């Protein structure tokens, strides 16, 4: 059972998206029952975020490359997720399933923009996750960023990803002042993730 904060609007919107995606042949949980403030969905396995915690660096690289290709194929089919972090991907019967469709950003902005946002959210969630430390993130993120447009060669998505590179780089530079600060003895990861994302975006070649 999945309870939502804004039950009145969130439940109905997510239910509609789940039905539409299932009808389109996408792997999402089957909606068993829609209540007034909850959805009952079929079980679709453990989340990739949880599974990744037990994977080696090599396994993470191989699995995340597959996820990047799947995201690109999902986009090529004209779809968008809105919450494409690895915590919202599950594994079941050898396949990846997508969950959490509360976000309505795709109703408000052009499709290439929300698809570019999907890519950014995916990359950021992989960075510094599990065995993917700083060095591994520097190698992996550019590779994942290159795989998405291979599956979905829409120049509008590439252009959208290229457009914010200058200010992402500036934000990363400003956030470098926070990297050495800790919270209860633990290093902040947000600033470093932003820097790693900026570095990955810098490797994306311009469209033809």
Secondary structure, DSSP 8 states (H G I E B T S, - for coil): -EE-TTHHHHHHHHHHHHHHHHHTT--B--EEEE-SSEEEE----EEHHHHHTTS-HHHHHHHHHHHHHHHHHHHHTT---S--SGGGEEEETTEEEE------GGGTS-HHHHHHHHHHHHHHHHTT-TT--HHHHHHHHHHHHHHHHHH---HHHHHHHHHTHHHHHHHHHHHGGGTT-EETTEE--HHHHHHHHHHHHHT-----
